[in-house]
Amino acid sequence: MAEKETLEQTQEAPRKVKKSVRIAQMKEEKRERREQMAGFRGAVKAHLKNVPTSPRKMRLVADLVRGQKVDRALNILRFESKVGASFIEKLLLSAISNWESENEDRKVEDADLYIKEIFVDGGRMLKRLRPAPQGRGHRIRKRSNHITIVIDSLNPVESNEEDTTSENDNTENDN
């Protein structure tokens, strides 16, 4: 009887794994995912850090272009009078050039790019003192933000390898 109880206890209790082993397993899984995604050329990111504007003000501009096609978003940003529009426009142009370098075999005009994600996070905060009445000082928080933009193509990536082989076969048969 005692043997049965110990067997049941060992089967029920999950085996604890050391933290270092779990971290190694997570790194291995991440490496495998990265290898699987190596051939995938889709969404491209661009980051802009420490923009000297309040995140709240920048989010107003980011909401204007979220989900828009790239051409339309550039037009919106070019004529927007808010402070953050010029920063986001610059970042969007950077993201487009990142996409071009990743997808050298495709044209931007044919890709039908759109803004998949755009988000604004709070950056570091500079704390300053402003003189106040009766010898006091009020704290001024000069906020900054980090902007991340992800662009992707509406048209799926086409494999050019199959097209080139079929064209080569046809030319050989014609000769």
C-alpha positions in Angstrom: 0.0 0.0 0.0 2.7 2.4 0.9 4.4 1.8 -2.5 1.2 2.6 -4.4 0.8 5.9 -2.5 4.4 7.0 -3.3 3.9 6.2 -7.0 0.7 8.2 -7.1 2.4 11.1 -5.4 5.3 11.1 -7.8 3.0 11.0 -10.8 0.7 13.8 -9.6 3.4 16.2 -8.5 4.7 18.2 -11.5 8.4 18.1 -11.8 10.1 21.5 -11.0 12.5 22.8 -13.6 15.3 25.1 -12.7 15.0 28.7 -13.8 18.2 28.5 -15.8 16.9 25.4 -17.7 13.6 27.2 -18.5 15.5 30.3 -19.8 17.6 28.0 -22.0 14.5 26.4 -23.3 12.8 29.7 -24.0 16.0 30.9 -25.9 16.0 27.7 -28.0 12.3 28.2 -28.9 13.0 31.8 -29.8 15.9 30.8 -32.0 13.8 28.1 -33.8 11.0 30.7 -34.4 13.6 33.1 -35.8 14.9 30.4 -38.2 11.4 29.6 -39.4 10.7 33.3 -40.0 14.0 33.8 -41.9 12.4 33.4 -45.3 9.4 35.6 -44.4 9.7 39.2 -45.7 6.6 40.9 -44.6 6.1 43.6 -42.0 9.0 46.0 -41.3 9.5 48.1 -38.1 11.0 51.5 -37.6 11.7 53.2 -34.2 12.2 56.8 -33.2 13.4 57.3 -29.7 13.4 60.3 -27.3 11.2 62.6 -29.3 10.8 65.8 -27.2 7.0 65.9 -27.2 4.4 64.7 -24.8 3.2 61.1 -25.6 -0.4 62.3 -25.3 0.1 64.9 -28.0 2.0 62.4 -30.2 -0.8 59.8 -29.9 -3.3 62.3 -31.4 -1.2 62.4 -34.6 -0.6 58.6 -34.5 -4.3 57.9 -34.4 -4.8 59.9 -37.6 -2.6 57.6 -39.7 -3.2 54.2 -38.0 -4.4 51.7 -40.6 -4.0 54.1 -43.5 -2.2 53.3 -46.7 1.3 54.8 -46.8 0.6 57.3 -49.6 -2.5 58.6 -47.9 -0.7 58.7 -44.5 2.2 60.8 -46.0 -0.3 63.3 -47.4 -2.1 63.5 -44.0 1.1 64.1 -42.2 2.5 66.6 -44.7 -0.5 68.9 -44.2 -1.1 68.3 -40.5 -0.2 71.3 -38.3 0.4 69.4 -35.0 3.9 69.3 -33.6 4.4 65.5 -33.9 3.3 65.2 -37.6 6.8 66.0 -38.9 8.4 63.4 -36.6 6.0 60.7 -37.7 6.4 61.6 -41.3 10.2 61.2 -41.1 9.7 57.9 -39.3 7.3 56.6 -42.0 9.8 57.5 -44.7 12.4 55.6 -42.8 10.1 52.6 -42.5 9.5 52.7 -46.2 13.2 52.7 -46.9 13.6 49.8 -44.5 10.9 47.9 -46.4 12.7 48.6 -49.7 16.0 47.2 -48.3 14.3 44.1 -47.1 12.4 43.5 -50.3 14.8 44.5 -53.1 13.0 42.5 -55.7 9.6 44.3 -55.2 8.5 47.8 -56.0 6.9 50.1 -53.4 4.2 51.1 -55.8 3.1 47.5 -56.5 3.3 46.4 -52.9 0.4 48.5 -51.7 1.9 49.3 -48.3 -0.2 50.2 -45.2 0.5 51.1 -41.6 -0.1 47.9 -39.7 0.7 49.2 -36.3 1.8 52.5 -34.8 2.2 53.1 -31.1 3.7 55.8 -28.9 5.3 54.9 -25.5 6.5 57.3 -22.9 10.2 58.1 -22.9 12.4 59.5 -20.3 11.2 62.5 -18.3 13.5 65.5 -17.6 12.6 67.0 -14.3 13.2 70.8 -13.9 12.4 73.4 -11.2 10.4 76.5 -11.9 10.6 79.3 -9.4 7.4 79.8 -7.5 6.2 82.4 -5.0 7.5 82.6 -1.4 10.8 80.9 -2.2 9.3 77.6 -3.3 9.9 75.7 -6.5 7.4 73.8 -8.7 8.6 70.7 -10.5 8.2 70.8 -14.3 8.2 67.5 -16.1 9.5 67.7 -19.7 8.2 64.5 -21.3 9.5 62.6 -24.3 8.3 59.6 -26.2 9.3 56.6 -28.3 7.4 55.9 -31.5 7.3 52.5 -33.2 5.7 52.0 -36.6 5.1 48.7 -38.5 4.3 48.7 -42.2 3.2 45.7 -44.2 2.1 44.9 -47.7 -1.5 44.2 -48.6 -0.3 42.0 -51.6 1.2 38.7 -50.5 4.8 37.9 -51.3 5.0 36.0 -54.6 7.6 33.4 -55.1 9.6 34.3 -58.2 11.5 31.0 -58.2 8.6 29.0 -59.8 8.0 31.7 -62.4 11.7 31.7 -63.6 11.9 27.9 -63.8 8.7 27.7 -65.9 10.0 30.4 -68.2 13.4 28.7 -68.7 11.6 25.4 -69.5 9.5 27.0 -72.1 12.4 28.6 -73.8 14.3 25.3 -74.0 11.3 23.6 -75.5 10.9 26.3 -78.2 14.5 25.9 -79.4 
